[in-house]
Amino acid sequence: MKKQGFSTRAIHAGQEPEAATGAIMPPVYLTSTYVQDGIGADRGYVYSRVANPTRTALEKNIAALENGAEGMAFGSGTAAIDAIFHLLKPGDHTILSRNVYGGTYRIARQVWEEFGLQFDFVDTTDVQQIERVIRPNSKMLFIETPTNPTIEISDLDACVRVAKAHRLVSVVDNTFATPYLQRPIDHGFDIVVHSLTKYLNGHSDMLGGLVVVNEPALAERFRFLQKSVGGILSPFDAWLCLRGTKTLAVRMRQHCESALAVARWLAARNEIRKVFYPGLEDHPQHALAARQMSGFGGMISFDLGSIERADSFLKRLRICALAESLGGVETIITHPSSMTHAAIPAEERAAIGITDGLIRISVGLEDVQDILDDLEQGLRT
Ligand SMILES: *Cc1c(COP(=O)(O)O)cnc(C)c1O
């Protein structure tokens, strides 16, 4: 059968009409356990930590969008990332992108280093930087592209070549791009991880995380971790996210279109020192982004030069909300150095370009002229 298009899969994958009534939406299976027909005769479900039909629907749905075989959902993006580090043993070494999500940095440095895992954070936009730190005990390459918040792009094909040559488990945090814009498994990556909290759900009303893999042994290990460690997604949150993924394609198209307009507008302003957006021709990886992504995404950062200017700008905004998180229908503005990336020491922050004047904007789905008008009045002093 011909493979269905992205939106058709987004709307239907993992979701058959319910058998008893024909309900077109999968029910929220609010149950902890399942009655069995006899000894050893369950109907595929035994206990909701192990599996729940609403969660299964979401796991199948997102695996289909990523062109992966199986998905495993967790209670948050960080819980999913934690499950990935559970694949390692004391003494194992992992190489990560230098400006991964702040929570990924925190769990590596402040949780897993205590248990003997070793981490190096390097500029993965340059694969030579990865090769330079590979050691005999290196086991994993964990990249984020685009990164948060300086919007750097790593080359998926080049990274996977290095990982395969050195037998590293390869991981991409695909939260910023979503499977609509880029599908790392098609490039040969072993694991794709998401914070569902962001674009996949898209409505700022739940938290969740999910890993997608192709390899059956990896899927089995993640299912074992769901069952054993228990950081699983609730059925209701799975249901909310299923509703979100149905409109992923149309939302992402608009996020990309509006973000490009906002980025161009910001780039034309004198009071802004620097705009980070891969859709701008002067972005260092513009050509790479155009090649490996089918759009440039909804995330922009820009530098106002000082914390005082950032503060007065943020206080004046009326539509754009000052908050953590991203990927919702509403425009959300963040101050990374004091919010999402506060766990990173100041010197390290400076080295990776997270200055005190840096502002990150998740361009929402409001009318773009209203967003521009709000930014305009925010910049007025
Ligand atoms: C938010 C985020 C996470 C963490 O997800 P939570 O659902 O907040 O735990 C991980 N990676 C990226 C890129 C994120 O933006």
The ligand as a Tripos MOL2 file, in Angstrom:
@<TRIPOS>MOLECULE
LIG
   15    15     1     0     0
SMALL
NO_CHARGES

@<TRIPOS>ATOM
      1 C1         11.3510   21.5710   27.0150 C.3       1 LIG1
      2 C2         12.4240   20.7760   26.4150 C.ar      1 LIG1
      3 C3         12.8410   19.5760   26.9970 C.ar      1 LIG1
      4 C4         12.2810   19.0770   28.3090 C.3       1 LIG1
      5 O1         10.9460   18.7380   28.2050 O.3       1 LIG1
      6 P1          9.8930   18.8220   29.4320 P.3       1 LIG1
      7 O2          8.6620   18.2770   28.8340 O.co2     1 LIG1
      8 O3          9.8120   20.2530   29.8500 O.co2     1 LIG1
      9 O4         10.4730   17.9690   30.5270 O.co2     1 LIG1
     10 C5         13.8280   18.8610   26.3520 C.ar      1 LIG1
     11 N1         14.3810   19.2920   25.2050 N.ar      1 LIG1
     12 C6         14.0150   20.4490   24.6280 C.ar      1 LIG1
     13 C7         14.6670   20.8780   23.3600 C.3       1 LIG1
     14 C8         13.0210   21.2190   25.2080 C.ar      1 LIG1
     15 O5         12.6740   22.3850   24.6310 O.3       1 LIG1
@<TRIPOS>BOND
     1     1     2 1
     2     2     3 ar
     3     2    14 ar
     4     3     4 1
     5     3    10 ar
     6     4     5 1
     7     5     6 1
     8     6     7 2
     9     6     8 1
    10     6     9 1
    11    10    11 ar
    12    11    12 ar
    13    12    13 1
    14    12    14 ar
    15    14    15 1
@<TRIPOS>SUBSTRUCTURE
     1 LIG1         1 GROUP 0 **** ****
